[in-house]
Amino acid sequence: MHAAVLGLVEGITEYLPVSSTGHLILASALLGLKGSTDVEENMKAFEIVIQGGAILAVLGCTGRVS
């Protein structure tokens, strides 16, 4: 459930002129995913992967990646 919410936040804010990273951080805090060291390490990895996917999707939509 958390991954779906964060993915939705990333997807919506990627095309807007706002910080998608900042919104991921805020959404993570609102979902209560900050605090535990293990959870925070996993969140950092998740944020890297989800943003990498978003970047590839944007490049794919603009025709720069075949």
C-alpha positions in Angstrom: 0.0 0.0 0.0 2.8 2.4 0.9 4.6 1.7 -2.4 1.5 2.4 -4.4 0.9 5.7 -2.6 4.5 6.8 -3.1 4.5 5.7 -6.7 1.3 7.7 -7.3 3.0 10.8 -5.7 6.1 10.3 -7.8 4.0 9.9 -11.0 1.9 12.9 -10.4 4.7 15.2 -9.4 7.2 14.1 -12.0 5.6 16.2 -14.8 4.7 19.2 -12.6 7.1 22.0 -12.0 7.5 21.0 -8.3 10.0 18.8 -6.5 9.0 15.1 -6.8 11.8 14.3 -4.3 10.4 16.7 -1.8 6.9 15.3 -2.2 8.2 11.8 -1.7 9.9 12.8 1.5 6.7 14.5 2.7 4.5 11.6 1.8 7.0 9.2 3.5 6.7 11.3 6.7 2.9 11.4 6.5 2.8 7.7 6.1 4.9 7.2 9.2 7.8 5.7 7.3 10.5 7.8 8.9 12.1 7.1 12.3 13.5 3.5 12.2 17.0 3.2 10.8 16.1 0.0 8.8 13.0 1.6 7.4 14.8 4.8 6.4 17.5 2.8 4.6 14.9 0.9 2.7 13.1 4.1 1.9 16.3 5.7 0.4 16.7 2.7 -1.8 13.1 2.7 -2.8 13.2 6.5 -3.7 16.3 5.9 -5.9 14.6 3.1 -7.8 11.2 4.8 -8.2 12.9 8.0 -9.4 15.0 6.0 -11.9 11.9 4.5 -13.3 10.2 7.9 -13.6 13.2 9.3 -15.4 13.2 6.4 -17.9 9.5 6.8 -18.4 9.9 10.5 -19.2 12.8 9.8 -21.6 10.7 7.0 -23.2 7.7 9.4 -23.7 10.0 12.1 -25.3 11.4 9.5 -27.7 15.0 9.6 -26.4 15.0 6.0 -25.3 14.0 3.3 -27.8 
